Amino acid sequence: ESSSKEGNVGAGGLLWTSSCVHCHNLREPNELRDDQWVTSVLHMRIRAGLTGQEARDVLAFIQASNATAAAERARRDLEAARAAQQTQSQDD
C-alpha cells in the first residue's frame, strides 16, 4: 500500500470499473454528492476489503468525475446563456 494520503484518480477509475462491478451495478458518480460518497466509500471499504489507499483512490476518481461533470454543465449553461443573450440582442 502506498503511503500517499491523497487518492490517485487513475487507479481509482480502474478499481471503480473492475472491482465494484463484482458485487453490484456501477452507479454514476453524480448519483450522490461528494460528501455522500465519503460515507459510501468508507462503508464499501469494509464490505469490499479495500485498503485505505484503494478507498482514497476510488473517492478521488468519483469526486474528480463529479467535478468534471459539474464543470461541463456550467460550460454548457454559460454557452446557452450567451446564445440566448445574442438572440435577444438581435431581436431588439
Backbone torsions as a table, in degrees:
resi	resn	phi	psi	omega
1	GLU	NA	136.0	178.5
2	SER	-69.2	154.6	178.8
3	SER	-91.0	7.0	-179.6
4	SER	-65.4	137.2	175.7
5	LYS	-91.4	-9.0	177.9
6	GLU	-103.5	152.7	178.0
7	GLY	-83.6	154.1	176.6
8	ASN	-101.5	115.5	-175.2
9	VAL	-60.8	-44.4	-179.1
10	GLY	-63.2	-46.9	178.7
11	ALA	-63.9	-38.0	178.2
12	GLY	-64.7	-38.2	177.3
13	GLY	-63.7	-40.2	177.7
14	LEU	-64.9	-44.4	177.6
15	LEU	-62.3	-43.8	-178.9
16	TRP	-56.9	-46.5	-175.3
17	THR	-84.3	-20.9	-176.9
18	SER	-105.4	-34.2	-174.7
19	SER	-96.1	-44.3	-173.5
20	CYS	-63.4	-33.5	-176.6
21	VAL	-69.7	-13.2	178.5
22	HIS	-64.5	-30.2	-174.8
23	CYS	-111.5	-23.6	-177.0
24	HIS	-159.0	166.6	176.0
25	ASN	-65.8	146.7	177.1
26	LEU	-69.9	139.7	174.6
27	ARG	-98.7	151.8	174.7
28	GLU	-72.8	138.1	179.2
29	PRO	-55.3	-29.9	-177.9
30	ASN	-83.1	5.0	176.0
31	GLU	-69.7	-24.1	177.9
32	LEU	-130.1	155.9	172.6
33	ARG	-73.1	161.7	179.7
34	ASP	-55.2	-42.6	-178.7
35	ASP	-67.4	-31.0	176.8
36	GLN	-71.6	-33.5	177.7
37	TRP	-65.6	-32.0	178.4
38	VAL	-56.7	-49.1	179.7
39	THR	-63.6	-44.0	-178.5
40	SER	-63.2	-44.6	-179.4
41	VAL	-66.0	-38.9	176.7
42	LEU	-61.2	-41.6	177.4
43	HIS	-63.6	-46.3	-178.0
44	MET	-70.3	-25.1	175.6
45	ARG	-58.4	-43.8	-179.8
46	ILE	-71.1	-48.8	-176.6
47	ARG	-63.3	-39.8	-175.1
48	ALA	-95.6	-4.8	-179.8
49	GLY	69.4	33.3	178.8
50	LEU	-74.6	147.4	172.1
51	THR	-74.5	167.8	176.6
52	GLY	-59.4	-41.6	179.8
53	GLN	-66.3	-41.4	178.6
54	GLU	-62.2	-41.1	177.8
55	ALA	-63.2	-42.7	178.0
56	ARG	-63.8	-37.8	179.3
57	ASP	-64.8	-46.9	179.5
58	VAL	-62.1	-44.1	179.4
59	LEU	-62.5	-40.8	178.2
60	ALA	-61.7	-41.8	178.5
61	PHE	-62.9	-47.5	-178.9
62	ILE	-61.3	-47.2	-177.5
63	GLN	-67.9	-36.3	176.4
64	ALA	-66.4	-38.8	177.9
65	SER	-63.9	-42.0	177.4
66	ASN	-63.9	-42.4	-179.2
67	ALA	-65.5	-40.8	178.8
68	THR	-64.9	-43.9	179.3
69	ALA	-64.4	-41.4	179.6
70	ALA	-64.8	-41.7	179.0
71	ALA	-64.2	-39.8	178.9
72	GLU	-66.2	-42.2	176.7
73	ARG	-61.7	-42.7	179.9
74	ALA	-64.0	-40.4	178.8
75	ARG	-63.1	-45.3	179.1
76	ARG	-64.1	-41.3	179.0
77	ASP	-62.7	-41.3	179.2
78	LEU	-64.7	-43.5	178.2
79	GLU	-62.1	-41.6	179.3
80	ALA	-64.8	-41.2	179.1
81	ALA	-64.6	-41.2	178.4
82	ARG	-65.0	-42.4	179.3
83	ALA	-63.4	-42.0	178.5
84	ALA	-64.1	-39.6	179.5
85	GLN	-65.2	-42.1	179.0
86	GLN	-64.5	-41.5	178.4
87	THR	-62.3	-43.4	179.8
88	GLN	-64.3	-42.5	-178.5
89	SER	-69.0	-28.3	176.7
90	GLN	-73.3	-31.6	179.1
91	ASP	-75.7	-23.6	-177.5
92	ASP	-75.5	NA	NA
